[in-house]
Amino acid sequence: MFVAIQFYQPKQNISSSFDIGKNFSNNYKVPPSVLNSLQKACYDCHSNDTKYLWYDYIQPGRMFVESHIKNGKEELNFNEFTSYSNRKQQSKLEAISKQIKSGDMPLSSYTLLHYDAVLNETQKQEIITWINSIKENSLSKN
């Protein structure tokens, strides 16, 4: 049974054809350190381009991984970010800040095997500070 289930491999979340114009980093001036932290901690589940590791291909774990990616992209997709309304973008930025601050994201089930996705306190603070500056800039424009 274990061997047979290995032949079932869901479609990978790898796409080079997504619209670059909708990408998060094309709309916001993201400092390189913040972008790097977000890419390592968030993009595997919240973008159209997952970096799979060898064990991500072993069933039934693969189905678990694909479920996380599907749910993650439904909630937030950095590659589709600018297709969201301004209000939704601001809401998503606030949610990112809150979840990083509370330690809810990245998920502990993800960081258990993806050690480089663990955000240290400096990285967390850089992301939160940057998001707060974005919110302040958008308020001053209104």
C-alpha positions in Angstrom: 0.0 0.0 0.0 2.8 2.4 0.9 4.6 1.8 -2.3 1.4 2.1 -4.4 0.5 5.5 -2.9 3.9 6.8 -4.0 2.7 6.9 -7.6 0.1 9.5 -6.7 1.8 12.8 -7.0 -0.4 15.9 -7.1 0.5 18.7 -9.5 3.4 20.8 -8.2 3.0 24.4 -7.2 5.7 25.6 -9.5 4.9 28.3 -12.1 7.1 30.5 -14.1 4.1 31.9 -16.0 2.4 34.0 -13.2 1.9 37.7 -13.9 4.9 39.5 -12.6 2.9 42.7 -12.5 0.7 41.3 -9.7 3.7 40.3 -7.6 4.0 41.7 -4.1 7.5 43.0 -4.5 6.6 44.9 -7.7 4.1 47.1 -5.9 5.9 47.8 -2.6 9.5 48.9 -2.0 10.4 45.9 0.1 13.8 46.1 1.7 16.0 43.1 0.6 16.3 41.7 4.1 12.5 41.8 4.6 11.8 40.3 1.2 14.4 37.5 1.9 12.8 36.7 5.2 9.3 36.6 3.7 10.5 34.4 0.8 12.1 31.9 3.2 9.3 31.8 5.7 6.2 32.4 3.7 6.5 31.9 -0.1 6.5 28.1 -0.2 2.8 28.1 0.9 1.8 31.6 0.0 3.0 32.0 -3.6 2.9 30.2 -7.0 6.4 28.9 -6.6 7.1 26.3 -3.9 10.6 25.1 -3.3 10.1 21.4 -2.8 12.5 19.3 -0.7 13.1 15.6 -1.4 10.8 14.5 1.5 8.0 16.6 0.1 7.5 13.9 -2.6 6.9 11.0 -0.1 3.3 10.1 0.5 1.2 10.6 2.5 3.3 13.7 3.5 2.9 15.0 -0.1 -0.8 15.3 0.3 -0.4 17.1 3.6 2.1 19.6 1.9 -0.2 20.2 -1.0 -3.1 20.8 1.4 -1.1 23.4 3.2 -0.1 25.1 0.0 -3.7 25.2 -1.3 -5.0 26.6 2.0 -2.1 29.1 2.2 -2.6 30.4 -1.3 -6.3 30.8 -0.7 -5.6 33.0 2.3 -2.7 35.0 0.8 -0.7 34.7 -2.4 2.3 37.0 -2.7 2.3 36.5 -6.5 -1.3 37.7 -6.8 -1.0 40.4 -4.2 -1.6 43.5 -6.3 -4.8 41.9 -7.8 -6.3 42.4 -4.3 -8.1 45.7 -3.6 -6.2 48.3 -1.7 -8.4 47.6 1.4 -7.7 43.8 1.1 -3.9 44.5 0.7 -3.9 46.6 3.8 -5.8 43.9 5.7 -3.4 41.2 4.5 -0.4 43.3 5.6 -2.0 43.7 9.0 -2.7 40.0 9.2 0.9 39.2 8.3 2.2 41.5 11.0 -0.2 40.1 13.7 0.6 36.5 12.8 4.3 37.0 12.8 4.1 38.9 16.1 2.0 36.2 17.7 4.2 33.4 16.4 1.3 31.8 14.5 3.2 32.0 11.2 5.1 30.4 9.9 3.4 27.2 11.1 5.4 25.1 13.5 4.5 22.0 11.4 6.4 23.7 8.5 9.4 25.0 10.5 9.9 21.6 12.0 11.4 20.4 8.8 12.2 23.8 7.2 14.7 25.3 9.7 15.6 28.2 7.5 12.0 29.4 7.6 12.2 30.1 11.4 12.2 33.9 11.9 14.4 35.2 14.6 13.4 38.3 16.6 15.3 40.7 14.4 13.7 39.4 11.2 10.3 39.5 12.8 10.8 43.1 14.0 12.1 44.2 10.5 9.0 42.8 8.9 6.6 44.3 11.4 8.4 47.7 11.3 8.3 47.7 7.5 4.6 46.8 7.4 3.9 49.6 10.0 5.7 52.1 7.7 3.6 51.0 4.8 0.4 51.5 6.8 1.6 55.0 7.9 2.5 56.0 4.3 -0.9 54.9 3.1 -2.7 56.8 5.9 -0.7 60.0 5.1 -1.8 59.8 1.5 -5.5 59.8 2.4 
